Amino acid sequence: MSYDVDRIRKDFPSLDTGIAFFDGPGGSQVPKVVGDAISKAITQATSNRGSVTISEQNADKCVTDYRSAVADLLNCDPKGVIYGRSWTQLTYDLSRNLAKQWGPGDEIIVSRLDHDSNIRPWLQAADAKGATVKWAEFDRETGELPVSAVTNLLSKKTKLVTVTGAANTLGTRPDIKEIGTAVKANGSLFAVDGVHLTPHASIDFKNLPIDFFGFSSYKLLGPHCGTLVADPAILETIANDKLRPSTMNVPERFEFGTLPYEIMAGVSASIDYIAGLDDQATGTRRERIEKSMKSLEVYEEELFHYLESELNTLPGIKLYGHAKRRTPTLYFNFPNVKGVEIYKFLATKKINAPAHNFYAYEVSLALGLGDEGAVRAGLAPYSTREDIDRLVSALREFLKTK
Ligand SMILES: Cc1ncc(COP(=O)(O)O)c(C=O)c1O
């Protein structure tokens, strides 16, 4: 393994600001090559997609390159890769399409550990069809979502189960393989929100018992957009509204209007970049991605232990959740201090660690944190021990002002 964070950091122009970025779970910084790819795609000869003119071919290539890059990132079929403006938009579309087949008496299962974009669209779609929603509850103390918390809710009427691949505040990584195996054995569909998981783990979609999976590139060194993936054979069974002249083919029929070719080129460049995070990775792009993501996991895990142990030295700190498997993301606060005060103090020291519910609204309410939530510090591929030392000493300084 070779993970050279100093080499990697040089690729990110925004790090020249001297800011220590702990806000990666909200959106990562972006390497220059991604910006260059977007710029090239938007300024080269471009028309609508087609095969006749060079400019049509350029646009078409942005789309096909995007699908094959995502297929390499997640090990899925490029024909099952759907572009979306965001995961929220994709979940709204998917839930409404699937709900066309639901009715009173049908059931769906959502988890309280999730970001609201993987809860509310499903609730609203179920409500519109008179279907019943069951809630899988996480353990308030540990932050775990036990497999049984989901599988105990399964019944013959369960149409769909959805859980997060990783919780964006507590970091919990539920056992999606075991949950999915039970869900598939029950004959139900299984959707996983991979937005917070994908930046931290190697994903092998074809070998997971998951029907729908998605991520947002802007959390993963890329531009602001989302992607949903599925087996194209499943997509063929889903009816959706579309314009009359637009194609019936999947995945295109789920992507409305003219696609943003330059953004897609940015996604492809970010995935190419990820493939090179480990500079000793060789082989196909998929092989290099797997190797690089594993090296990143090792790097982040070590750094995460350091972050957690250093934060634990601070008097009075309350860290929420300590699930066995977690992404390198911590959610914390201090007694009688508003998270926003800490957030603003850290900003004066060029340290980005915002405080919010981060749309994990149900988590925030369940933990008694209301709308305000707590402070979140997440690691990203460019994070360092020095960043952590700066965060901890700034927090110590803040506590002295209290
Ligand atoms: C776990 C998780 N799911 C979904 C989302 C929403 O993603 P998008 O902004 O692409 O709709 C986020 C964003 O913070 C997230 O962290």
The ligand as an SDF file (V2000), in Angstrom:
LIG
                    3D

 16 16  0  0  0  0  0  0  0  0999 V2000
  -26.1630   10.0370    3.8000 C   0  0  0  0  0  0  0  0  0  0  0  0
  -26.6740   11.1170    2.9020 C   0  0  0  0  0  0  0  0  0  0  0  0
  -27.7150   10.8410    2.0990 N   0  0  0  0  0  0  0  0  0  0  0  0
  -28.2120   11.7580    1.2570 C   0  0  0  0  0  0  0  0  0  0  0  0
  -27.7080   13.0270    1.2000 C   0  0  0  0  0  0  0  0  0  0  0  0
  -28.3250   14.0140    0.2530 C   0  0  0  0  0  0  0  0  0  0  0  0
  -27.5840   14.0490   -0.9090 O   0  0  0  0  0  0  0  0  0  0  0  0
  -27.9230   15.0910   -2.0690 P   0  0  0  0  0  0  0  0  0  0  0  0
  -27.4360   16.4250   -1.5960 O   0  0  0  0  0  0  0  0  0  0  0  0
  -27.1910   14.5630   -3.2450 O   0  0  0  0  0  0  0  0  0  0  0  0
  -29.3940   15.0800   -2.2540 O   0  0  0  0  0  0  0  0  0  0  0  0
  -26.6350   13.3810    2.0300 C   0  0  0  0  0  0  0  0  0  0  0  0
  -26.1000   14.7530    2.0120 C   0  0  0  0  0  0  0  0  0  0  0  0
  -25.6300   15.2470    2.9950 O   0  0  0  0  0  0  0  0  0  0  0  0
  -26.0980   12.3830    2.8890 C   0  0  0  0  0  0  0  0  0  0  0  0
  -25.0590   12.6580    3.6810 O   0  0  0  0  0  0  0  0  0  0  0  0
  1  2  1  0
  2  3  1  0
  2 15  2  0
  3  4  2  0
  4  5  1  0
  5  6  1  0
  5 12  2  0
  6  7  1  0
  7  8  1  0
  8  9  2  0
  8 10  1  0
  8 11  1  0
 12 13  1  0
 12 15  1  0
 13 14  2  0
 15 16  1  0
M  END
$$$$
